[in-house]
């Protein structure tokens, strides 16, 4: 798992999906409630969950895709379902 702190509380995550030859990059902001930037495709969700555990992020306050392409934001809906503060769902900005 490639994770690197690039600024204070900001982490770069470079997941590798089996049998997919594209470069994916995810960013986390580690705050009391985490922030996820560039959630990637739905197949990336288990890798994101593992990275969150590694970083000690238990919940997400925001999910921020930079734009809507399958490789950039398709996993946002599934992640929003998984992280539901106060039962309302995690906002996707």
C-alpha positions in Angstrom: 0.0 0.0 0.0 1.6 3.3 -1.1 0.6 6.1 1.3 2.6 9.2 1.8 2.0 12.4 3.9 2.4 15.2 1.4 1.5 18.1 3.8 0.4 18.2 7.4 -2.6 15.8 7.8 -2.9 15.4 3.9 -2.1 11.9 2.6 -1.5 10.7 -1.0 -2.7 7.1 -1.7 -1.7 5.3 -4.9 -3.8 2.1 -5.1 -3.3 -0.6 -7.6 -6.3 -2.4 -8.9 -5.6 -5.9 -10.2 -5.7 -6.2 -14.0 -6.2 -2.5 -14.5 -3.4 -0.5 -16.1 -4.4 3.0 -15.2 -2.9 5.4 -12.6 -5.2 6.2 -9.8 -4.6 8.7 -7.0 -6.6 9.3 -3.9 -6.1 12.0 -1.2 -7.2 11.9 2.4 -7.3 14.8 4.9 -7.0 13.4 8.3 -9.2 15.4 10.7 -11.6 14.2 13.4 -13.9 13.3 10.5 -11.9 12.5 7.4 -12.1 14.0 3.9 -11.6 12.0 0.8 -10.6 13.6 -2.5 -10.9 11.7 -5.8 -12.7 8.5 -4.7 -12.0 6.7 -8.0 -14.1 3.8 -9.4 -16.3 1.6 -7.2 -13.8 -1.3 -7.4 -11.5 0.9 -5.3 -13.8 1.1 -2.3 -12.2 -1.9 -0.4 -8.7 -0.4 -1.0 -9.9 3.0 0.3 -11.4 1.3 3.4 -8.0 -0.4 4.0 -6.1 2.9 3.6 -8.5 4.6 6.0 -7.9 1.9 8.6 -4.2 2.3 8.1 -4.4 6.0 8.6 -6.8 5.7 11.6 -9.7 7.5 9.8 -13.0 6.0 11.0 -15.5 8.2 9.2 -15.8 10.6 6.3 -17.3 14.1 6.6 -16.9 14.8 2.9 -16.2 12.9 -0.4 -14.9 15.2 -3.1 -14.5 14.0 -6.7 -12.7 16.5 -8.8 -14.8 15.7 -11.8 -17.2 12.9 -12.8 -15.4 10.2 -14.8 -15.5 6.6 -14.0 -11.9 6.6 -12.9 -12.3 9.7 -10.7 -15.7 9.7 -9.1 -17.7 6.5 -9.7 -17.1 5.1 -6.2 -18.5 8.2 -4.5 -22.1 6.9 -4.2 -21.0 3.6 -2.6 -18.7 5.4 -0.2 -21.5 7.8 0.7 -23.7 4.8 1.6 -20.9 3.3 3.8 -20.2 6.5 5.8 -23.4 7.9 7.2 -22.9 10.3 10.0 -26.2 10.8 11.9 -27.9 8.5 9.4 -28.0 11.2 6.7 -25.3 10.0 4.4 -21.9 11.5 3.8 -22.1 14.5 1.4 -20.5 14.2 -2.0 -19.4 17.7 -3.0 
